[in-house]
Every structure is written in structure tokens, then in C-alpha cells.
Amino acid sequence: MGPNKNIFIAISLAIFSSMLGVGIVSPLLPIYAKTLGATGIQLGIVFAGFSIARTISMPIIGKASDRYGRKLFICIGLLIYAFMSIGYVISKTIPHLLLVRFLQGFAAGMILPIATAYIGDIAPKGKEGKYMGLFYSSFFAGFGVGPIIGGTISDTFGINFAFYLMGSLNLIAFFLALFLLPTSETHKPIPQKKSYLKMLKESNIIKGLFSYRLSIALARGIFACFLPIFGGINLGLSSSAIGALISINIILNSILQIPSGRLADRLSKRKLIVIGATLDAVCFLLIPLMHNFSELLFICIISASVRSIPIPSSAALAIGEGRKYGMGSSMGIFNMAMSIGMAVGPFVGGWITDEFGVKFVFLFAACAEVIGVLLFAKFTRH
């Protein structure tokens, strides 16, 4: 990696620490919201509030980072994220919890798009998949270890301790970014800056990535929000068991990012995306048919294996468009699609759960993924 090695290490460490904190509370939040009296639709709104705020901030911050630099925004985002963690502890009603999620979501819009833009800036041509695979490996490693720690901490010390730990880890990530990232920027100015609408109009790759990213994020939002409900209520699993399921799913995904990144540099990125997303949709169809922890664990392992395939490929394609339109702008719209999906998924999923039952929400997720991958294939067919 040469002189950019320190930047890569700093970003990876900061993201690992931040996502470890986020992962600690991910399996606990649906259950915590239920203790405050949340209905299915209210639970969806609480999850969606985070993604709505992140969707608003991502495109603004992405373009701003191309102009003013990246370090300022990622440091501010990590600091706000850390202090807003206290808000979970003092929230006593659903509106209070929604406000905390919204503010923290706005801060999150300064973290992931800027981190991926940093990686896009330093990735050499022909090795985009390798760099993004290594980056997402650290991203998912933190998020994957978190749930099993969070479930154990909640069962042992109570849920408030988990919220404080999330804040502390994001504060550590802030100091890592502040002291380890260089002040000088690595991105190259783009001579002609274009609006997001114009980027979508001009680039079939961006249109395809937006469709794919939105659909798979919608499905992932449903997975994060309603798998704990399905496991806890329908199967009677404990917080620790649910945390273990989510952790194993994400940790395996983390490990497989590295070989998937190398595949992205050698094989057709388009085919890898189509194959991986299609197989993941099949896994969603199978979730409601599971009857116990072992069966659900098997599906989580298979889902992680196939879901790891398209991630470095899609990010590598986004890097290619970033060299034309600005890395912050490209990653902003790439991650904005994710946030829209994460917002729509829990909201619609909450309504489906209230009307038809939690099992039907996984059928909806599978259909959404299939539609997204078909649109991706159409836009990128040439």
C-alpha cells in the first residue's frame, strides 16, 4: 500500500471501533423499543428514523468532503455519535427514542461515506476490490463481534451498560481519526462538479448500483429489525442466542470479504453482484420455515456466505464512478441508496408485521432483493 498504508490502517481501526459499538446495541434496540411500548409500526419508524436522517446528511456531506476535505467531517460525525449514545439511556418514550435515532443517524451520514471515499481515494486501479474487501472486512468484524457482546452484557449488567459502552467505543474511534489521519487530503479535485440527478441520468452504472444497493439494504434493514423479533417471540430465543446469530452471520461475512474482494478484481463484478444477491433472496424465503436455533443458525451462515460476494464488487464499481464525478459524491449516492433502503425496510416491515405477522416480512424482503438485482442487471447489461 506504500505511503497510503497509514491512512488505510487509521480508517480501518476507527471504523472497527465505531461499528463494534453500534453492533453491541443492534440486537437489543428492537427489544428495548418493545419495553417502551412500541408497536410493530412504531418499531419500524424508530429504525427508519436513523436511516432517514442519514439519507439527508449523506449526499450533502459527500459533496462537501470533495470540496473541503474528509477528516473534518468524519471526526465530527464520530464525536456526535459518541455523545448521542447517552440519549438511549435517558429515553423513556418512543418519541424520545426516535429523536435520539434521528440525531445519531445524521451523524452516521458523516462516517461511512467519508470512510469509503478515503479508501476510494487511495485504491490503485485494478485493485479496488481488494481494498474495499479489506475495508469491509474490518467494518463487518466490528459490527459482527458487537451483537454477541451486547447480548451477554445485557443479560449480565443490563441494557444501559451496553449503551454506555457504545458511546465509549465511538469516542475511541474519534480519537483514532483525529490523531492518525493526516491533515493533508488524498483526493483529487474534480474539474466539473455535477448534481446527483445528473449523475444518475448520465451513468447507467450509478443507476444500477443505486437500485441494487437500495434493495439489498431494505432486506438487511428487515433482517436487523425483525430477526430478533422472530427469534425472540416465535422461537423463544434469549438475547444471547439472538446476539450469537447476528454475530456469526456478520463475522463470517467479514472473513469472506477478503476473498470476495480478490474475486472482484479478477472476475466480472456484474455477475458476482447478480449471483450473490439472488442467492441471498433465497435465504430470506427460508427464514420463516425455521423452527429452532440450529436451523436459524444454518440459514444465517448460508446468508452470510452469499451476501459477502457482491459487496466488494459493488463498492469497486462505485470507486470507478468516483474518479469521474468525485469520490465523496459517488460514495455519497452509493451509501444514500443504502440509507433509503434501511429506512423503507423497517417501516414497511412494521406494517406487514402488524397486519400479517412477522413471517411475511421476510417474503417481502426476498421480493425486494429480486427486483433490485433485476434492475441492476438491466441498467448494466452493456
Sequence and secondary structure as in RCSB ss.txt:
>XXXX:A:sequence
MGPNKNIFIAISLAIFSSMLGVGIVSPLLPIYAKTLGATGIQLGIVFAGFSIARTISMPIIGKASDRYGRKLFIC
IGLLIYAFMSIGYVISKTIPHLLLVRFLQGFAAGMILPIATAYIGDIAPKGKEGKYMGLFYSSFFAGFGVGPIIG
GTISDTFGINFAFYLMGSLNLIAFFLALFLLPTSETHKPIPQKKSYLKMLKESNIIKGLFSYRLSIALARGIFAC
FLPIFGGINLGLSSSAIGALISINIILNSILQIPSGRLADRLSKRKLIVIGATLDAVCFLLIPLMHNFSELLFIC
IISASVRSIPIPSSAALAIGEGRKYGMGSSMGIFNMAMSIGMAVGPFVGGWITDEFGVKFVFLFAACAEVIGVLL
FAKFTRH
>XXXX:A:secstr
 GGGHHHHHHHHHHHHHHHHHHHHHTTTHHHHHHHTT  HHHHHHHHHHHHHHHHHHHHHHHHHHHHH SHHHHH
HHHHHHHHHTHHHHH  SHHHHHHHHHHHHHHHTTTHHHHHHHHHHH  TT HHHHHHHHHHHHHHHHHHHHHHH
HHHHHHH HHHHHHHHHHHHHHHHHHHHHHS SS      SS   HHHHHHH HHHHHHHHHHHHHHHHHHHHHH
HHHHIIIIIS   HHHHHHHHHHHHHHHHHHHHHHHHHHHHS HHHHHHHHHHHHHHHHHHGGG  SHHHHHHHH
HHHHHHHTTHHHHHHHHHHHHHHHH HHHHHHHHHHHHHHHHHHHHHHHHHHHHHH THHHHHHHHHHHHHHHHH
HHHHT  
